Amino acid sequence: MPYDRRQVKLAARSAVREAHPRPQLVVLVFLLLTTGISAVVNMATAWRMTRSMEGVVNWFYYNGYYDYSTLAHAGALSTLSFFLMVLLGLYTMVMHWGLLQYVLHLQRRQPASFRDLFSGFSMAGRVIALNLLLFLFSFLWTLLGCLIYVVILVLLAPQNILHAVIALLLAIPLLIFILNRIFRYAMANFLLLDYPELGALEVISRSKALMRGRICSYVMLFLSFLGWALLILLIKLAVWGIGSVLLGFSIFDIITAYISGNGVDMAAQFLPSLSLSNLPVLIVAFLAALPLTLWLSAYQGTALAGFYDAARGYPSEKASPDETCNSYDSASGGYSSEL
């Protein structure tokens, strides 16, 4: 199937509009089960850590020395917090893979339901191994790009504006290089959905082959949703701004106080009331943009699944991984899928 961004987005919007249950509800459940649980656990562990550290400080203040049992308790809480953070990260990887399963079914007009969100747990080991490798490879490419930039800065040794501008401009092609390397892995999770029998390295190799010559199209598809993202941001800012004005102050009061020469101290007087009084406003702003946010998440995810299907040649009989990459090679100039 030849790739056409407009057709892919139209098909995605149609799929989201016609789906039952509503994709917005599925995305909401996903967020509650991932971001929501993580937020609750992080707040609970942070509260316990704060109480524990208060105990350590108070003991030292009144007794003049540290109580090792209290220190051991604080250390145990830190270890538990770190373990929970890692566990939640792995759990979120698996749940995100289930969300990709859902949007892929949505894109293909196949039965899609809340159950798809939990599909990754049947092969959690493969999903986690793949995503850890993707993180590692992405980190290594980023590290390489940063090292190259540091070497360039050392060689240039910017001592005037011209050298500084050149060093700054050189950061742009390096950033493009890093993103180009990372975007090659974009189809890896989709490929694992279609070919769960493949190993993680093989899936990554297939993704690199599938993305060769298509990275620009992938980036353009991403950027085409920028307008919606800006609209969501404007809704949040508008609601927050109106609410702040109704409460009698806003962030502009802080900026004006600082610019007028009254200093940081005067501006800082606004911060406690700003954070506490504006909390309901921030919640209302978040809720005002939530329906559009949920719709956009489902829409964008389904469009990315459509991009994958267009690159892979779907719809057709499910081909073997070799046949899929061979057909892509012949369509794109005969390159191979080797690493």
C-alpha positions in Angstrom: 0.0 0.0 0.0 1.7 3.3 -1.1 2.1 5.8 1.7 0.0 9.0 1.5 0.0 11.1 4.7 -3.3 12.7 4.1 -5.0 9.3 3.4 -3.4 7.7 6.4 -4.6 10.6 8.7 -8.1 10.5 7.2 -8.3 6.7 7.7 -7.1 7.1 11.3 -9.6 9.8 12.1 -12.4 7.7 10.6 -11.3 4.6 12.6 -11.3 6.6 15.8 -14.7 8.1 15.1 -16.3 4.7 14.3 -14.7 2.6 17.0 -16.5 1.1 20.0 -15.6 1.3 22.8 -14.6 4.9 22.3 -10.8 5.2 21.9 -10.7 8.2 24.2 -12.0 5.9 27.0 -9.3 3.3 26.2 -6.6 6.0 26.3 -8.0 7.3 29.6 -7.9 3.9 31.2 -4.3 3.5 30.0 -3.3 6.8 31.5 -5.0 5.9 34.8 -3.3 2.5 34.9 0.1 3.9 34.1 0.6 7.6 34.9 -2.1 7.6 37.6 -0.6 4.6 39.5 2.9 6.0 39.1 1.8 9.4 40.5 0.1 7.7 43.5 3.1 5.5 44.3 5.5 8.4 43.9 3.5 10.6 46.2 3.2 7.8 48.8 6.9 7.0 48.7 7.9 10.7 48.8 5.7 11.3 51.8 7.2 8.3 53.6 10.7 9.4 52.7 10.0 12.9 54.0 8.7 11.6 57.3 11.7 9.3 57.6 14.2 12.1 57.0 12.4 14.4 59.4 12.9 11.7 62.0 16.6 11.5 61.2 17.0 15.2 61.5 14.9 15.6 64.6 16.9 12.8 66.4 20.2 14.5 65.5 18.9 17.9 66.6 17.7 16.7 70.1 20.4 14.1 70.8 23.5 15.4 68.9 24.1 12.2 67.0 22.5 10.0 64.4 20.4 7.0 65.3 21.6 4.2 63.0 18.3 2.4 63.2 16.5 5.5 61.8 19.2 5.9 59.1 18.8 2.2 58.2 15.0 2.7 57.9 15.5 5.7 55.6 18.0 3.7 53.5 15.5 0.9 53.2 12.8 3.3 52.1 15.2 4.7 49.4 15.9 1.2 48.1 12.2 0.4 48.1 11.4 3.6 46.2 14.1 2.9 43.6 12.8 -0.7 43.2 9.2 0.5 42.8 10.3 3.1 40.2 12.1 0.5 38.1 9.1 -1.9 38.5 6.7 0.8 37.4 8.9 1.6 34.4 8.9 -2.0 33.2 5.1 -2.2 33.8 4.5 0.9 31.8 6.6 -0.5 28.9 4.3 -3.6 28.8 1.1 -1.5 29.1 2.3 0.8 26.3 2.9 -2.2 24.0 -0.7 -3.1 24.7 -1.8 0.4 23.7 0.1 -0.1 20.4 -1.8 -3.4 20.0 -5.0 -1.5 20.4 -4.3 1.2 17.9 -3.0 -1.3 15.4 -6.3 -3.2 15.6 -8.1 0.1 15.3 -6.2 1.0 12.2 -6.9 -2.4 10.6 -10.6 -2.2 11.5 -10.2 -5.4 13.6 -11.9 -6.0 16.9 -10.3 -3.6 19.5 -11.2 -3.4 23.2 -9.8 -2.6 26.6 -8.5 -6.1 26.7 -5.8 -5.2 24.2 -4.1 -3.0 26.9 -3.1 -6.1 28.8 -2.0 -8.2 25.8 1.7 -7.4 26.5 1.7 -9.4 29.7 1.6 -12.7 27.9 5.0 -11.9 26.4 6.3 -9.4 28.9 9.9 -10.7 28.7 10.2 -10.1 25.0 8.5 -6.6 25.2 10.8 -5.6 28.1 14.0 -6.9 26.4 13.1 -5.1 23.1 12.4 -1.8 24.8 15.5 -2.0 27.0 17.6 -2.5 23.9 15.9 0.4 22.2 16.7 2.6 25.2 20.3 1.4 25.3 20.9 2.0 21.5 19.2 5.4 21.7 21.3 6.4 24.7 24.5 5.3 23.0 23.7 7.2 19.8 22.9 10.3 21.9 26.1 9.8 23.9 28.1 9.5 20.7 26.6 12.7 19.3 27.3 14.6 22.6 30.9 13.4 22.6 31.4 14.5 19.0 30.0 17.9 19.9 32.3 18.2 22.9 35.3 17.4 20.7 34.2 20.0 18.2 33.9 22.6 21.0 37.4 21.7 22.2 38.9 22.0 18.8 37.1 25.3 18.0 37.8 26.7 21.5 35.2 29.5 21.0 36.7 32.8 22.0 34.6 35.2 20.0 31.1 35.5 18.8 31.8 34.0 15.4 33.3 30.8 16.9 30.3 30.6 19.3 27.8 30.9 16.4 29.6 28.2 14.4 29.6 25.9 17.4 25.9 26.5 18.0 25.1 25.9 14.3 27.1 22.6 14.3 24.7 21.4 17.0 21.8 21.3 14.5 23.3 18.7 12.1 24.4 16.6 15.1 20.9 16.7 16.5 19.5 15.6 13.1 22.1 12.8 13.0 21.1 11.6 16.5 17.3 11.7 15.7 17.9 10.0 12.4 19.6 7.1 14.2 16.9 6.8 16.8 14.0 7.1 14.4 15.2 3.9 12.7 13.9 2.0 15.7 10.4 3.5 15.5 8.7 0.5 14.0 10.3 -2.1 16.3 7.3 -2.5 18.6 4.8 -2.7 15.8 6.9 -5.4 14.1 7.0 -7.4 17.4 3.2 -7.2 17.4 3.0 -8.8 14.0 6.0 -11.2 14.4 6.2 -12.2 18.1 8.4 -15.1 17.2 11.3 -12.8 16.3 14.0 -11.9 18.8 14.7 -8.4 19.9 17.8 -7.8 17.8 16.1 -9.2 14.7 13.0 -6.9 15.2 15.4 -3.9 15.5 17.1 -5.0 12.3 13.8 -5.2 10.5 12.7 -1.8 11.8 15.9 -0.3 10.5 15.2 -1.8 7.1 11.6 -0.7 7.1 12.5 2.9 8.1 15.3 3.3 5.5 14.1 6.1 3.1 11.0 6.8 5.3 12.4 8.7 8.2 11.5 12.1 6.7 7.9 10.9 6.0 7.7 9.7 9.6 8.9 13.1 11.0 6.5 15.0 8.8 3.7 12.8 10.1 4.7 13.6 13.6 4.9 17.4 12.9 1.5 17.4 11.2 0.0 16.9 14.7 1.8 20.0 16.1 -1.1 22.3 15.5 -3.4 20.1 17.7 -0.7 20.0 20.4 -0.5 23.8 20.3 -4.3 24.1 20.5 -4.3 21.9 23.7 -1.6 24.1 25.2 -3.6 27.3 24.3 -6.7 25.9 26.0 -4.8 25.1 29.1 -3.1 28.6 29.2 -6.4 30.3 28.4 -8.3 28.6 31.2 -5.4 29.0 33.6 -5.0 32.7 32.7 -8.7 33.5 33.1 -8.9 31.7 36.4 -5.8 33.5 37.7 -7.3 36.9 36.8 -10.6 36.0 38.5 -8.6 35.1 41.6 -7.0 38.5 41.5 -3.5 37.7 40.4 -1.5 35.9 37.8 2.0 35.0 36.8 2.1 38.5 35.1 2.1 40.1 38.5 5.3 38.2 39.4 6.9 39.2 36.1 5.8 42.9 36.5 7.1 43.0 40.1 10.5 41.7 39.1 10.9 44.0 36.0 9.7 47.1 37.9 12.8 46.8 40.1 11.1 45.5 43.3 13.4 42.5 43.2 13.0 38.8 43.7 11.8 39.2 47.3 8.6 40.9 46.3 8.0 38.5 43.5 8.6 35.6 45.8 5.7 36.8 48.0 3.3 35.8 45.3 4.6 32.2 45.0 2.9 30.5 48.0 -0.5 32.0 47.2 0.0 31.3 43.5 0.8 27.6 44.0 -2.0 27.0 46.5 -4.8 29.2 45.2 -4.1 28.3 41.6 -4.3 24.6 42.2 -8.0 24.4 41.4 -7.4 26.5 38.3 -4.7 24.2 37.1 -7.0 21.2 37.6 -9.8 22.9 35.7 -7.3 23.8 32.9 -6.2 20.2 32.7 -9.7 18.9 32.6 -10.8 21.4 30.0 -8.1 20.1 27.6 -8.5 16.4 28.6 -11.1 15.4 26.0 -9.1 16.8 23.1 -5.9 15.3 24.6 -7.4 11.8 24.7 -8.8 12.2 21.2 -5.4 13.4 19.9 -3.5 10.5 21.5 -5.8 7.9 19.9 -5.8 9.7 16.6 -2.0 10.1 16.5 -1.4 6.5 17.6 -3.7 5.2 14.9 -2.0 7.3 12.3 1.4 5.9 13.3 0.0 2.4 13.0 -1.3 3.4 9.5 2.3 4.6 8.6 3.6 1.2 9.7 1.0 -0.7 7.6 1.8 1.5 4.6 5.5 0.8 5.0 5.0 -2.9 5.5 2.6 -3.3 2.6 -0.5 -4.1 4.6 -3.3 -5.1 3.8 -2.3 -8.4 2.5 -1.9 -11.9 3.6 0.5 -11.9 6.6 3.9 -12.5 5.0 6.9 -13.9 6.7 9.4 -11.3 8.1 11.8 -12.1 5.2 9.1 -11.7 2.6 8.0 -8.4 4.1 11.5 -6.9 4.0 12.2 -8.3 0.6 9.1 -6.6 -0.8 10.2 -3.4 0.8 13.7 -3.7 -0.6 12.4 -4.1 -4.2 10.2 -1.1 -3.8 12.9 1.1 -2.4 15.9 0.4 -4.5 17.0 -3.1 -3.5 18.8 -2.5 -0.2 19.1 -5.2 2.4 17.9 -5.4 6.0 21.2 -6.2 7.6 22.4 -4.3 10.6 
